[in-house]
């Protein structure tokens, strides 16, 4: 979804034109936002061709190479735990689809 569509969906929610209703069973405690979580710095070595692929994929998503690597590692760890990570892009697409249905 484009940023404009995401903004329109967010504005519709803010105006009250679009509502999301959840029952108590659907509530989940979310982890703290990434900005507030402490980070550990780790230096890693990559083959040049691997790093170029990382950069290309990160640029295609509009994020830094470090953010792309974190997303990949977090997704793999979640998979090992039998869980899944939902990307922000997927959430934005879902909200956009809901906004179109509500209109």
C-alpha positions as CSV (number, residue, x, y, z in Angstrom):
1,X,0.0,0.0,0.0
2,X,1.2,3.5,-0.7
3,X,1.9,5.9,2.1
4,X,-1.0,8.1,0.9
5,X,-3.4,5.2,1.3
6,X,-2.0,4.4,4.8
7,X,-2.4,8.0,5.8
8,X,-6.0,8.1,4.5
9,X,-6.8,5.0,6.4
10,X,-5.2,6.4,9.6
11,X,-7.2,9.7,9.1
12,X,-10.4,7.7,8.6
13,X,-9.8,5.9,11.9
14,X,-8.9,9.2,13.7
15,X,-12.2,10.8,12.4
16,X,-14.2,7.8,13.5
17,X,-15.2,6.9,10.0
18,X,-13.6,3.5,10.4
19,X,-13.6,1.5,13.6
20,X,-12.0,-1.7,14.8
21,X,-13.8,-3.6,17.4
22,X,-12.0,-6.3,19.4
23,X,-13.4,-8.5,22.2
24,X,-11.4,-9.1,25.3
25,X,-10.1,-12.5,24.1
26,X,-8.5,-10.7,21.1
27,X,-6.3,-8.4,23.2
28,X,-2.6,-9.2,23.3
29,X,0.2,-7.5,25.2
30,X,2.6,-6.0,22.7
31,X,6.4,-5.8,23.2
32,X,7.8,-2.3,23.7
33,X,8.4,-0.2,20.6
34,X,11.8,-0.7,18.9
35,X,12.7,2.9,19.7
36,X,12.5,2.3,23.4
37,X,14.1,-1.1,23.5
38,X,17.9,-1.2,24.1
39,X,19.9,-2.4,21.2
40,X,23.1,-4.4,21.2
41,X,25.7,-3.6,18.5
42,X,27.3,-6.6,16.7
43,X,29.8,-6.3,13.9
44,X,29.3,-8.9,11.2
45,X,31.3,-9.9,8.1
46,X,29.5,-10.5,4.8
47,X,30.6,-11.7,1.4
48,X,30.4,-8.7,-1.0
49,X,27.7,-10.4,-3.1
50,X,25.6,-11.2,0.0
51,X,25.9,-7.6,1.3
52,X,24.8,-6.3,-2.1
53,X,21.7,-8.5,-2.0
54,X,20.9,-7.2,1.5
55,X,21.3,-3.6,0.4
56,X,19.1,-4.2,-2.7
57,X,16.4,-5.8,-0.7
58,X,16.5,-3.1,2.0
59,X,16.4,-0.3,-0.6
60,X,13.4,-2.0,-2.3
61,X,11.6,-1.9,1.0
62,X,12.7,1.7,1.9
63,X,14.6,0.6,5.0
64,X,18.2,0.5,6.1
65,X,20.3,-2.6,5.6
66,X,20.5,-3.0,9.4
67,X,16.7,-2.9,9.7
68,X,16.4,-5.4,6.9
69,X,18.9,-7.8,8.7
70,X,17.0,-7.3,12.0
71,X,13.7,-8.2,10.3
72,X,15.1,-11.3,8.7
73,X,16.7,-12.5,12.0
74,X,13.5,-11.7,14.0
75,X,11.3,-13.6,11.4
76,X,13.6,-16.6,11.5
77,X,13.6,-16.7,15.3
78,X,9.8,-16.3,15.4
79,X,9.6,-19.3,12.9
80,X,11.8,-21.4,15.2
81,X,9.3,-20.6,18.1
82,X,6.4,-21.6,15.9
83,X,5.3,-17.9,15.7
84,X,5.2,-15.4,12.9
85,X,6.3,-11.8,12.5
86,X,3.9,-9.5,10.7
87,X,5.5,-6.8,8.6
88,X,4.4,-3.2,8.7
89,X,3.8,-3.3,4.9
90,X,1.4,-6.2,5.4
91,X,-0.5,-4.3,8.1
92,X,-0.7,-1.2,5.9
93,X,-2.0,-3.3,3.0
94,X,-4.7,-4.8,5.3
95,X,-5.7,-1.5,6.6
96,X,-5.9,-0.1,3.1
97,X,-8.2,-3.0,2.0
98,X,-10.5,-2.3,5.0
99,X,-10.6,1.4,4.2
100,X,-11.7,0.6,0.6
101,X,-14.4,-1.8,1.9
102,X,-15.7,0.8,4.4
103,X,-15.9,3.5,1.7
